[in-house]
């Protein structure tokens, strides 16, 4: 199951994608957008994401992928 958080004010769903980006869905309209962990738009109809929410969902994935294996 992928990591996801529901924004408490807007109801938008922030979900971590397999490639470490954040997919934001508006459940009322069905519109979606894809953003990086700094809420910079990548693709989709939604062009704005909450910086804090995108960071909470996407930042941990970015940190994990950048770690070097311990020897």
C-alpha distance (Angstrom), angle and dihedral (degrees) to the residues before:
residue distance angle dihedral
X1 . . .
X2 3.79 . .
X3 3.77 123.7 .
X4 3.81 113.4 -98.1
X5 3.79 138.6 167.4
X6 3.82 130.7 -168.2
X7 3.80 115.2 -136.9
X8 3.83 106.9 -120.2
X9 3.83 94.9 -142.0
X10 3.81 106.2 34.1
X11 3.81 100.3 27.6
X12 3.81 90.3 -132.5
X13 3.80 114.2 151.9
X14 3.83 116.1 -129.0
X15 3.81 111.6 -160.9
X16 3.80 130.4 178.2
X17 3.80 113.1 -124.6
X18 3.80 124.8 -145.8
X19 3.80 91.1 -104.2
X20 3.82 93.1 54.9
X21 3.81 98.3 -101.1
X22 3.80 126.2 123.5
X23 3.81 119.5 -114.9
X24 3.80 113.5 -156.9
X25 3.80 119.7 -161.2
X26 3.80 128.1 -172.6
X27 3.82 102.9 -147.5
X28 3.82 91.9 -161.5
X29 3.81 95.3 58.5
X30 3.80 102.8 17.3
X31 3.81 91.0 -127.2
X32 3.80 116.8 147.0
X33 3.77 138.0 -166.2
X34 3.78 135.1 -178.9
X35 3.81 121.4 -137.0
X36 3.79 139.3 171.3
X37 3.82 121.5 -116.7
X38 3.82 89.8 -86.3
X39 3.84 91.0 57.1
X40 3.81 92.9 -108.3
X41 3.80 109.8 154.2
X42 3.81 116.4 -112.4
X43 3.82 104.2 168.1
X44 3.79 145.4 -31.7
X45 3.78 140.4 67.5
X46 3.82 96.5 -70.3
X47 3.78 108.2 78.0
X48 3.83 100.5 -178.6
X49 3.80 132.0 61.3
X50 3.78 132.1 174.7
X51 3.82 108.9 -100.8
X52 3.81 94.6 -143.5
X53 3.80 94.4 48.4
X54 3.81 93.5 46.2
X55 3.80 88.8 49.4
X56 3.79 94.4 49.6
X57 3.78 92.0 50.6
X58 3.81 100.8 36.4
X59 3.78 108.0 29.5
X60 3.81 97.0 70.5
X61 3.81 91.3 52.0
X62 3.80 91.0 51.7
X63 3.80 91.7 49.7
X64 3.80 92.2 49.9
X65 3.81 94.0 50.1
X66 3.81 93.0 50.0
X67 3.81 95.8 54.4
X68 3.76 117.7 107.9
X69 3.81 118.1 -131.4
X70 3.78 112.5 -99.5
X71 3.76 116.5 -119.0
